[in-house]
């Protein structure tokens, strides 16, 4: 196994890993259980508690 082929394999593995992490984050963010929390957090800049 040459260094070039190892670099190609690791580059492909990094891409697959990054896509899987991104898909996991999107799945977590779109879960119905998180809706209430995100709606509450979206109102933080509008609070006049200064």
Buried (B, 14 or more C-beta within 10 A) or exposed (E): EEEEEEEEEEEEEEEEEEEEEEEEEEEEEEEEEEEEEEEEEEEEEEEEEE
